Amino acid sequence: AIIAAALVSRAQLGATLSWAPLQVLGMMCYSLYIWNWPLLVMLVPDRGALPWPSFIAVSLALLMLTFAIAVLSYRFVEFRHVGEWRRLFLLEAPAEPLIPPARLT
């Protein structure tokens, strides 16, 4: 039902899921996933000992750092072969697919 609702362009869910920043986050999900834990362990090894204000400040800094490193990883590791980086972040409309379709032989 969620997929069907997302495919209807006039539905609220379809409009939300077609929002470009949300789509870019979805495309970058592996980079975000892979960098979150190592940065968390490296920057905040003893999370339980932090007072709340410090925990919130460190969490926000961690999110920003994770996002920045994930952007670089997404661009230069996952899609290093793509010359038009603006298409990776949906900043311009694609003229052709980023990855050519597989040849059937």
DSSP file (Angstrom, degrees, kcal/mol; ACC not computed):
  #  RESIDUE AA STRUCTURE BP1 BP2  ACC     N-H-->O    O-->H-N    N-H-->O    O-->H-N    TCO  KAPPA ALPHA  PHI   PSI    X-CA   Y-CA   Z-CA
    1    1 A A     >        0   0    0      0, 0.0     4,-2.5     0, 0.0     5,-0.2   0.000 360.0 360.0 360.0 -36.7    0.0    0.0    0.0
    2    2 A I  H  >  +     0   0    0      2,-0.2     4,-2.2     1,-0.2     5,-0.1   0.922 360.0  47.2 -65.8 -42.9    2.9    2.4    0.8
    3    3 A I  H  > S+     0   0    0      2,-0.2     4,-1.6     1,-0.2    -1,-0.2   0.920 112.4  49.7 -64.6 -43.2    4.5    1.7   -2.6
    4    4 A A  H  > S+     0   0    0      1,-0.2     4,-0.8     2,-0.2    -2,-0.2   0.914 112.5  47.5 -62.1 -42.6    1.1    2.2   -4.4
    5    5 A A  H >< S+     0   0    0     -4,-2.5     9,-0.6     1,-0.2     3,-0.5   0.861 109.9  53.5 -66.6 -34.6    0.5    5.5   -2.5
    6    6 A A  H 3< S+     0   0    0     -4,-2.2    -1,-0.2     1,-0.2    -2,-0.2   0.805 103.7  56.8 -70.0 -28.1    4.1    6.6   -3.3
    7    7 A L  H 3< S+     0   0    0     -4,-1.6     2,-0.8    -3,-0.2    -1,-0.2   0.693  85.8  87.4 -78.4 -18.1    3.5    6.0   -7.0
    8    8 A V    X<  -     0   0    0     -4,-0.8     3,-1.2    -3,-0.5     6,-0.4  -0.736  69.6-156.2 -82.8 113.0    0.5    8.3   -7.2
    9    9 A S  T 3  S+     0   0    0     -2,-0.8    -1,-0.2     1,-0.3     9,-0.1   0.770  88.1  53.4 -66.8 -25.9    2.1   11.7   -7.8
   10   10 A R  T 3  S+     0   0    0      4,-0.1    -1,-0.3    -3,-0.1     2,-0.1   0.644  87.9  99.5 -84.4 -12.5   -0.8   13.7   -6.4
   11   11 A A  S <> S-     0   0    0     -3,-1.2     4,-2.2    -6,-0.2     5,-0.2  -0.402  81.3-123.4 -72.5 150.7   -0.8   11.8   -3.1
   12   12 A Q  H  > S+     0   0    0      1,-0.2     4,-2.3     2,-0.2     5,-0.2   0.893 112.3  51.4 -61.2 -41.2    1.0   13.5   -0.1
   13   13 A L  H  > S+     0   0    0      1,-0.2     4,-2.7     2,-0.2    -1,-0.2   0.909 109.6  50.1 -64.0 -41.5    3.3   10.5    0.4
   14   14 A G  H  > S+     0   0    0     -9,-0.6     4,-1.1    -6,-0.4    -1,-0.2   0.891 111.4  48.6 -63.0 -39.9    4.3   10.6   -3.3
   15   15 A A  H  < S+     0   0    0     -4,-2.2    -2,-0.2     2,-0.2    -1,-0.2   0.895 112.7  48.3 -66.9 -39.6    5.0   14.3   -3.1
   16   16 A T  H >< S+     0   0    0     -4,-2.3     3,-1.4     1,-0.2    -2,-0.2   0.926 111.7  48.5 -66.5 -44.7    7.1   13.8    0.0
   17   17 A L  H 3< S+     0   0    0     -4,-2.7    -1,-0.2     1,-0.3    -2,-0.2   0.698 106.7  57.3 -71.6 -17.9    9.1   10.9   -1.4
   18   18 A S  T 3< S+     0   0    0     -4,-1.1     2,-0.4    -5,-0.2    -1,-0.3   0.417  75.5 120.6 -91.2   2.9    9.8   12.8   -4.6
   19   19 A W    X>  -     0   0    0     -3,-1.4     4,-1.9    -4,-0.2     3,-0.5  -0.548  65.5-136.3 -67.7 123.3   11.5   15.7   -2.7
   20   20 A A  H 3> S+     0   0    0     -2,-0.4     4,-2.5     1,-0.2     5,-0.2   0.856  98.3  52.2 -56.9 -45.8   15.0   15.9   -4.0
   21   21 A P  H 3> S+     0   0    0      0, 0.0     4,-2.0     0, 0.0    -1,-0.2   0.891 111.3  48.8 -60.6 -35.9   16.9   16.3   -0.7
   22   22 A L  H <> S+     0   0    0     -3,-0.5     4,-1.9     2,-0.2    -2,-0.2   0.880 110.7  50.6 -68.9 -37.4   15.1   13.2    0.7
   23   23 A Q  H  X S+     0   0    0     -4,-1.9     4,-2.3     2,-0.2    -1,-0.2   0.893 108.7  51.6 -66.2 -39.7   16.0   11.2   -2.5
   24   24 A V  H  X S+     0   0    0     -4,-2.5     4,-1.9     2,-0.2    -2,-0.2   0.917 108.8  50.9 -63.8 -42.7   19.7   12.2   -2.2
   25   25 A L  H  < S+     0   0    0     -4,-2.0    -1,-0.2     1,-0.2    -2,-0.2   0.888 110.0  51.1 -60.5 -37.8   19.7   11.1    1.4
   26   26 A G  H >< S+     0   0    0     -4,-1.9     3,-1.0     1,-0.2     4,-0.2   0.890 110.0  48.1 -65.8 -39.4   18.2    7.8    0.2
   27   27 A M  H 3< S+     0   0    0     -4,-2.3     3,-0.4     1,-0.2    -1,-0.2   0.807 114.3  47.3 -70.0 -28.3   20.9    7.4   -2.4
   28   28 A M  T 3X S+     0   0    0     -4,-1.9     4,-2.4     1,-0.2     3,-0.3   0.325  79.1 110.2 -91.6   7.6   23.6    8.2    0.1
   29   29 A C  H <> S+     0   0    0     -3,-1.0     4,-2.6     1,-0.2    -1,-0.2   0.836  75.3  51.8 -59.4 -35.6   22.2    5.8    2.7
   30   30 A Y  H  > S+     0   0    0     -3,-0.4     4,-2.9    -4,-0.2    -1,-0.2   0.931 110.7  47.7 -67.1 -43.0   25.1    3.3    2.4
   31   31 A S  H  > S+     0   0    0     -3,-0.3     4,-1.6     2,-0.2    -2,-0.2   0.912 113.9  47.7 -62.8 -41.9   27.7    6.0    2.9
   32   32 A L  H  X S+     0   0    0     -4,-2.4     4,-1.5     1,-0.2    -2,-0.2   0.919 114.5  47.2 -63.6 -42.8   25.8    7.3    5.9
   33   33 A Y  H  X S+     0   0    0     -4,-2.6     4,-0.8    -5,-0.2    -2,-0.2   0.926 111.5  49.0 -63.6 -46.6   25.4    3.9    7.4
   34   34 A I  H  < S+     0   0    0     -4,-2.9    -1,-0.2     1,-0.2    -2,-0.2   0.786 116.9  40.2 -71.0 -27.4   29.0    2.8    6.9
   35   35 A W  H  X S+     0   0    0     -4,-1.6     4,-1.7    -5,-0.2     5,-0.2   0.681  97.9  76.3 -94.8 -19.0   30.5    6.0    8.5
   36   36 A N  H  X S+     0   0    0     -4,-1.5     4,-2.3    -5,-0.2     5,-0.2   0.946  96.5  42.5 -61.8 -53.0   28.2    6.5   11.4
   37   37 A W  H  X S+     0   0    0     -4,-0.8     4,-2.7     1,-0.2     5,-0.3   0.930 113.3  49.1 -66.2 -47.6   29.4    3.8   13.8
   38   38 A P  H  > S+     0   0    0      0, 0.0     4,-2.1     0, 0.0    -1,-0.2   0.911 114.8  46.1 -59.6 -39.4   33.2    4.3   13.3
   39   39 A L  H  X S+     0   0    0     -4,-1.7     4,-2.8     2,-0.2     5,-0.4   0.903 111.9  51.7 -68.4 -39.2   32.9    8.0   13.9
   40   40 A L  H  X S+     0   0    0     -4,-2.3     4,-2.5    -5,-0.2    -1,-0.2   0.941 113.4  43.5 -61.0 -48.0   30.6    7.5   16.9
   41   41 A V  H  < S+     0   0    0     -4,-2.7    -1,-0.2     1,-0.2    -2,-0.2   0.878 117.2  47.0 -66.1 -37.9   33.1    5.1   18.5
   42   42 A M  H  < S+     0   0    0     -4,-2.1    -2,-0.2    -5,-0.3    -1,-0.2   0.900 121.5  33.5 -72.2 -41.4   36.1    7.3   17.7
   43   43 A L  H  < S+     0   0    0     -4,-2.8    -2,-0.2     1,-0.2    -3,-0.2   0.834 131.6  25.1 -87.2 -33.5   34.6   10.6   18.8
   44   44 A V     <  +     0   0    0     -4,-2.5     3,-0.5    -5,-0.4    -1,-0.2  -0.615  62.5 160.0-133.1  73.4   32.4    9.5   21.8
   45   45 A P  S    S+     0   0    0      0, 0.0     2,-0.5     0, 0.0     3,-0.2   0.828  78.8  41.7 -67.3 -30.4   33.8    6.3   23.3
   46   46 A D    >   +     0   0    0      1,-0.2     3,-0.9     2,-0.1     4,-0.3  -0.653  65.5 159.3-117.6  75.0   32.0    6.7   26.6
   47   47 A R  G >   +     0   0    0     -2,-0.5     3,-1.1    -3,-0.5    -1,-0.2   0.804  69.0  63.1 -67.1 -30.8   28.5    8.1   25.7
   48   48 A G  G 3  S+     0   0    0      1,-0.2    -1,-0.2    -3,-0.2    -2,-0.1   0.735  97.9  56.0 -68.7 -22.2   27.0    7.0   29.0
   49   49 A A  G <  S+     0   0    0     -3,-0.9    -1,-0.2     2,-0.1    -2,-0.2   0.526  84.4 103.2 -88.3  -5.9   29.2    9.4   31.0
   50   50 A L  S <  S-     0   0    0     -3,-1.1     2,-0.1    -4,-0.3    -6,-0.0  -0.569  72.4-124.8 -79.5 137.4   28.2   12.5   29.1
   51   51 A P     >  -     0   0    0      0, 0.0     4,-2.7     0, 0.0     3,-0.3  -0.435  34.9-101.5 -71.0 157.9   25.8   15.0   30.7
   52   52 A W  H  > S+     0   0    0      1,-0.2     4,-2.6     2,-0.2     5,-0.2   0.875 119.0  50.4 -52.7 -49.0   22.7   15.8   28.5
   53   53 A P  H  > S+     0   0    0      0, 0.0     4,-2.1     0, 0.0    -1,-0.2   0.919 115.1  44.3 -59.8 -40.7   23.9   19.2   27.2
   54   54 A S  H  > S+     0   0    0     -3,-0.3     4,-2.9     2,-0.2     5,-0.2   0.891 111.6  54.1 -68.1 -38.4   27.2   17.7   26.1
   55   55 A F  H  X S+     0   0    0     -4,-2.7     4,-2.4     2,-0.2    -1,-0.2   0.910 109.9  46.8 -61.1 -43.4   25.5   14.7   24.7
   56   56 A I  H  X S+     0   0    0     -4,-2.6     4,-2.3    -5,-0.2    -1,-0.2   0.920 114.0  47.6 -66.2 -43.3   23.2   16.8   22.5
   57   57 A A  H  X S+     0   0    0     -4,-2.1     4,-2.2    -5,-0.2    -2,-0.2   0.921 114.5  46.0 -63.9 -43.7   26.1   19.0   21.3
   58   58 A V  H  X S+     0   0    0     -4,-2.9     4,-2.7     1,-0.2    -1,-0.2   0.885 111.2  53.3 -67.0 -37.9   28.3   16.0   20.5
   59   59 A S  H  X S+     0   0    0     -4,-2.4     4,-2.4    -5,-0.2    -2,-0.2   0.911 110.0  47.0 -63.7 -42.4   25.4   14.2   18.8
   60   60 A L  H  X S+     0   0    0     -4,-2.3     4,-2.2     2,-0.2    -2,-0.2   0.914 113.4  48.2 -65.4 -42.4   24.8   17.2   16.5
   61   61 A A  H  X S+     0   0    0     -4,-2.2     4,-2.5     1,-0.2    -2,-0.2   0.901 111.5  51.2 -63.6 -40.2   28.5   17.5   15.7
   62   62 A L  H  X S+     0   0    0     -4,-2.7     4,-2.9     2,-0.2    -2,-0.2   0.907 109.1  50.2 -63.3 -42.5   28.6   13.8   15.0
   63   63 A L  H  X S+     0   0    0     -4,-2.4     4,-2.4     2,-0.2    -2,-0.2   0.918 112.6  46.6 -62.2 -43.6   25.6   14.0   12.6
   64   64 A M  H  X S+     0   0    0     -4,-2.2     4,-2.4     2,-0.2    -2,-0.2   0.920 114.9  46.1 -65.9 -43.1   27.2   16.9   10.7
   65   65 A L  H  X S+     0   0    0     -4,-2.5     4,-2.5     2,-0.2     5,-0.3   0.909 112.6  50.6 -66.1 -42.0   30.6   15.2   10.5
   66   66 A T  H  X S+     0   0    0     -4,-2.9     4,-2.5    -5,-0.2    -2,-0.2   0.922 111.9  47.9 -60.5 -44.5   29.0   11.9    9.4
   67   67 A F  H  X S+     0   0    0     -4,-2.4     4,-2.2    -5,-0.2    -2,-0.2   0.920 111.8  49.6 -63.6 -43.8   27.0   13.7    6.7
   68   68 A A  H  X S+     0   0    0     -4,-2.4     4,-1.8     1,-0.2    -2,-0.2   0.926 115.0  43.1 -62.8 -45.4   30.1   15.6    5.5
   69   69 A I  H  X S+     0   0    0     -4,-2.5     4,-2.6     1,-0.2    -1,-0.2   0.872 112.4  54.1 -69.2 -36.0   32.2   12.4    5.3
   70   70 A A  H  X S+     0   0    0     -4,-2.5     4,-2.9    -5,-0.3    -2,-0.2   0.876 106.0  52.9 -65.5 -36.8   29.3   10.5    3.7
   71   71 A V  H  X S+     0   0    0     -4,-2.2     4,-2.2     2,-0.2     5,-0.2   0.937 112.2  44.8 -62.6 -45.9   29.0   13.1    1.0
   72   72 A L  H  X S+     0   0    0     -4,-1.8     4,-3.0     2,-0.2     5,-0.4   0.902 115.1  47.9 -64.9 -40.7   32.7   12.8    0.1
   73   73 A S  H  X>S+     0   0    0     -4,-2.6     5,-2.2     2,-0.2     4,-2.0   0.907 111.3  50.8 -66.0 -42.4   32.5    9.0    0.3
   74   74 A Y  I  <>S+     0   0    0     -4,-2.9     5,-1.3     3,-0.2    -2,-0.2   0.916 119.2  37.3 -59.8 -44.5   29.3    8.9   -1.9
   75   75 A R  I  <5S+     0   0    0     -4,-2.2     7,-0.2    -5,-0.2    -2,-0.2   0.942 128.2  28.8 -75.7 -48.7   31.0   11.2   -4.5
   76   76 A F  I  <5S+     0   0    0     -4,-3.0    -3,-0.2    -5,-0.2    -2,-0.2   0.593 131.1  28.5 -98.2 -11.6   34.6   10.0   -4.6
   77   77 A V  I ><5S+     0   0    0     -4,-2.0     3,-0.7    -5,-0.4    -3,-0.2   0.771 126.3  34.5-109.5 -57.4   34.3    6.3   -3.6
   78   78 A E  I 3 <S+     0   0    0     -5,-2.2     3,-0.2     1,-0.2    -3,-0.2   0.899 136.6  20.8 -68.8 -40.1   30.9    5.0   -4.7
   79   79 A F  T > <S+     0   0    0     -5,-1.3     3,-1.3    -6,-0.3    -1,-0.2  -0.278  74.9 135.6-125.0  47.2   30.7    7.1   -7.9
   80   80 A R  T <  S+     0   0    0     -3,-0.7    -1,-0.1     1,-0.3    -2,-0.1   0.752  71.6  59.9 -66.6 -23.2   34.3    8.0   -8.6
   81   81 A H  T 3  S+     0   0    0     -3,-0.2     2,-0.6    -4,-0.1    -1,-0.3   0.578  82.6  96.6 -82.2  -9.5   33.7    7.2  -12.3
   82   82 A V    <   -     0   0    0     -3,-1.3     3,-0.1    -7,-0.2    -3,-0.1  -0.714  51.7-171.7 -87.2 121.3   31.0    9.8  -12.7
   83   83 A G  S    S+     0   0    0     -2,-0.6     2,-1.3     1,-0.2    -1,-0.2   0.814  74.0  67.8 -80.5 -31.0   32.3   13.1  -14.2
   84   84 A E    >>  +     0   0    0      1,-0.2     3,-1.3    14,-0.1     4,-0.6  -0.670  60.0 174.3 -93.5  83.8   29.1   15.1  -13.7
   85   85 A W  H >>  +     0   0    0     -2,-1.3     4,-0.9     1,-0.3     3,-0.7   0.759  69.9  70.4 -64.4 -25.9   28.9   15.3   -9.9
   86   86 A R  H 34>S+     0   0    0      1,-0.3     5,-2.9     2,-0.2     6,-0.6   0.816  94.1  56.3 -63.2 -29.3   25.9   17.6  -10.0
   87   87 A R  H X45S+     0   0    0     -3,-1.3     3,-1.3     1,-0.2    -1,-0.3   0.824  97.9  61.9 -70.9 -30.3   23.7   14.8  -11.3
   88   88 A L  H <<5S+     0   0    0     -3,-0.7    -1,-0.2    -4,-0.6    -2,-0.2   0.815 109.8  40.5 -64.1 -29.4   24.7   12.7   -8.2
   89   89 A F  T 3<5S-     0   0    0     -4,-0.9    -1,-0.3    -3,-0.3    -2,-0.2   0.139 116.1-113.2-106.0  17.9   23.1   15.2   -5.9
   90   90 A L  T < 5S+     0   0    0     -3,-1.3    -3,-0.2     2,-0.1    -2,-0.1   0.834  74.7 134.8  54.8  39.3   20.1   15.9   -8.2
   91   91 A L  S   <S+     0   0    0     -5,-2.9     2,-0.3     1,-0.2    -4,-0.2   0.583  71.5  25.2 -91.4 -12.1   21.2   19.4   -9.0
   92   92 A E  S    S-     0   0    0     -6,-0.6    -1,-0.2    -5,-0.0    -2,-0.1  -0.989  93.2 -96.3-146.9 154.2   20.5   19.0  -12.7
   93   93 A A        -     0   0    0     -2,-0.3     2,-0.2     1,-0.1    -6,-0.1  -0.450  44.5-111.9 -71.1 137.3   18.2   16.8  -14.7
   94   94 A P        -     0   0    0      0, 0.0    -1,-0.1     0, 0.0     4,-0.0  -0.505  23.0-168.9 -72.6 134.6   19.9   13.7  -16.1
   95   95 A A  S    S+     0   0    0      1,-0.3    -2,-0.0    -2,-0.2     0, 0.0   0.775  79.3   1.5 -86.8 -32.0   20.3   13.5  -19.9
   96   96 A E  S    S-     0   0    0      4,-0.0    -1,-0.3     0, 0.0     0, 0.0  -0.944  97.8 -73.8-147.4 163.6   21.2    9.8  -19.7
   97   97 A P        -     0   0    0      0, 0.0    -2,-0.0     0, 0.0     0, 0.0  -0.274  33.3-132.4 -62.8 147.9   21.6    7.2  -17.0
   98   98 A L  S    S+     0   0    0      1,-0.2   -14,-0.1   -11,-0.1   -10,-0.0   0.890 100.1  39.8 -65.6 -39.6   24.6    7.5  -14.6
   99   99 A I  S    S-     0   0    0    -17,-0.0    -1,-0.2     3,-0.0     3,-0.1  -0.953  95.5-124.6-112.7 119.9   25.3    3.8  -15.0
  100  100 A P        -     0   0    0      0, 0.0     3,-0.1     0, 0.0    -2,-0.0  -0.279  35.8 -96.7 -62.8 147.8   24.8    2.4  -18.6
  101  101 A P        -     0   0    0      0, 0.0     2,-0.1     0, 0.0     0, 0.0  -0.296  46.4 -97.5 -63.5 149.7   22.4   -0.5  -18.9
  102  102 A A        -     0   0    0      1,-0.1     2,-0.3    -3,-0.1    -3,-0.0  -0.378  37.8-117.0 -67.9 143.4   24.0   -4.0  -18.9
  103  103 A R        -     0   0    0     -3,-0.1     2,-0.7    -2,-0.1    -1,-0.1  -0.638  17.7-138.3 -82.1 136.6   24.5   -5.5  -22.3
  104  104 A L              0   0    0     -2,-0.3    -1,-0.0     1,-0.1    -2,-0.0  -0.857 360.0 360.0 -94.4 116.1   22.7   -8.7  -23.1
  105  105 A T              0   0    0     -2,-0.7    -1,-0.1     0, 0.0    -2,-0.0   0.401 360.0 360.0-118.1 360.0   25.0  -11.1  -24.9
